Amino acid sequence: DVITLLDDNEWPSKTSGFKETMTEYRAELKKLAEKVMEVMDENLSLPKGYIKKAFNDGEGHSAFFGTKVSHYPPCPHPELVNGLRAHTDAGGVILLFQDDVVGGLQILKDGQWIDVQPMKNTIVINTGDQIEVLSNGRYKSTWHRVLATPDGNRRSIASFYNPSLKATIAPAPGLVEKDGEEIDQTYPKFWFGDYMSIYAKQKFLPKEPRFQAVRAL
């Protein structure tokens, strides 16, 4: 089961405090996402606010911030199904408040699937495809999946800070030039909306062909 929350949601009237709590939560998570991007700017020796500015197209189209609340019920035969197939996220910075008791989330590291252990009062930070492009591969979008489990109900709240569909995404110039010499630019320049059109059809496939496909547009 999935519920997607946005700023202009039609909120349930019979759930006291839900709107107020989630509005405050989302506002704080958005601030955290922007702080994370500033840290990435610093790590990449980019001007402060570079990634945030890149996610906004400069013509009144703001970056997208959405929250997805997911519920994974227990599965009597988890060996027969996947809770969520392996994929990388299309967008920018993802902030995950996962279940603090029931596990299931895994990331791929050095060819091995690693459990992301449930921990109370923690936010798991994930990077999407657009961060990989902007950083010219310094940061990689993370392959992850969710396994079905036989015991317990797992809930997660994932907040996505993504570019505007009209935003132009490309490797930062400072990461493809050094002392006047060009460094290999692995990633193309594209509109994020074009990338999403391709991603919608290839979400669970290797990401490299997506980059090549959007390069050809």
N, C-alpha and C positions, 0 to 999 in steps of 0.2 A: 504494500500500500504506500502511495506517495502523495504528499500534499506540497504544493509549491506556494511560497509566500513572497509577495512583492509589496511595494509601498502602497499601491492602490487596490489591495485586496478587498474583496467583500468578506467581511469577518463574520464568523458564527455568533449569533446574538445570545445563545444560551450557555456559552462557555465563559463564565465570569473571569476577567483578568487576562484572558488569553491574548487579546489584541494588545493590551498595554504591555504585557510581559515581552511578547515577541517584537513589538516595535522598539522597545528599549534595547533588547538583546541584539537586534539587527543593526541598530545605530552604533552600538559599541563594537560589534564585529567588523563593521565597515571601517571604523577608525583603526582597528587592529590590522586589517588588510592593507590599508594605506601606509601604516607604520612599517609593516613587513616589506612593502615595495620600496620604501625609503632606505631600508637596510640593504636591500638588493642593489639599489642605486649606488650606495656607498661601496659595497663589495665589488661592483663592476666599474668603479671610478667614473660613474656617470653623474651629471648634475642632479642635485636633490629634486625630486619630483618628476624625473624624466619618464619613468614607467607610467605613473598616473597620468601625465599629460598625453602620452602616447595612446592611452586607452580612451581618451576623450578626443573627438575628431576636430575640436576647435570651432565648429560651426553650430553649436547649440545641441549637439547630440552627446549626451552624457554616457559615461561607462555604465554598464549594467551590474546591478547587485541583486541577486536573488537567493532565496533560501529554500532548500528542499528537505522536508521531513520525511524520513523513510521508516517503515516498519517491516521487519523480516520475521515472520512467524516461525515456530519450530517446524522442522521437516522430519518426518519419520524415516525417510530414506535419503539422507544427504549425499550418499555416494552416487546417486543417480542424476543429480542436478547441480547447477551452479546458482548461488544466490544472486550474483551479478557477474557477468563474464568480464574477463580481463580487458582493460582499456586504459587509455590516457585521457585526461580531461582536455576539452578543446580550448578552454579559456585561459584565465590568468592565474589568480591566487585563490585557492580553495581552503576554507577554514572549516574543519570538521569537528563537531562536538559529538563524539561517538558514545555508544552505550558504555557505561562504566562497569558492567558486570559480564555481559554476553559478548564474546569476541566474534571473529569471522573475517575481519578486514586483513588483507595481506598486500604487501608491496613486493615488486620484483627487484632484487638487488644482486648484481654479479651472477645472474642466471639462476638464482634461488628465490623461492617464495618465502618471505619473512612475515611472521605474524606481527601485527600492530596490537600490542597488548592493551586491553582496556585499563584506563587509569582515571580515577576521579579528578574532576576539576581541571581537565586538560583540553587543549585545542590542538588537533593534528593539522599541520600546515602542509599543503600539497601544491605543487606547481604544475600548471597546464601548458599546452602546446605554445601559447603566445609568449609566455616567458622564455621558453626555449628559443623561439625565433628572435625576440628582442635582444637576448643575451648572446646571440650567435652561437648557441650551443654550450655556453658556460654553465647555465642551469638546464637540466633536462626535465621534461615532463615525465611524471612517474607512472609506470604501469602498476595498476592495482586491481584487485578483485575482492568480492565478498563471497565467502563460502557459506553454504547452507549448514545449519547445525541442528541436531536432534532435540536439544534442550534449551528452553528459555526463549523469550521474545526479545529480539534485538531492535533498538531504535537508534537512529542517527539523525543529526541535524547538520547538513552541509550548506555553507554559504559561499556563493561564487561571485568573485569580483572579476568581471569580464570586460573586454573592450566594447565600445559602441559598435554596432554592426557597420557603421560608416567609417570607423577608424581605420587608418592605413597602418599596417603592421610590417615592420622590416627590422633587420638587425641594426642596432644603434650604430651610427657612423663611427663613434669612438672605438667600437669593437671590431671594425673592419679596416681600420687605418692605424698605422703605427710609424711615427717618425717620417710621415709623408709617403710611406709605402703601403700598398693595399695588402691586407691579409685575406685569405680565402673566405669568401662569403658563402657559406653553405646553404643559407636559407633565402627564400625569395621575398619579394615585396608584394603585398596583396591587401585587399579589403577584408576585414574580419567577416563580414557578411558572406562573401564568396567562400571563405574557408568553412563557415558553418554549413553551407549547402553541401559541400563535399563530405564534411565530417558526419552529417546526418546519415549518409549512406555507408560510411566506412568506419564507424565508431569502434568496432571490435576487430578491425584489421590493423596491420602494421601502420605506424604513423608516417614513415618516410614516403610512401606513395601519395599520401595526402599532400605533403609539401610539394611534391613534384606536380601533382594535378593542379594545384592552385597556381603554380608557377606558369602553367601553360595557358591560363585564362587571360 
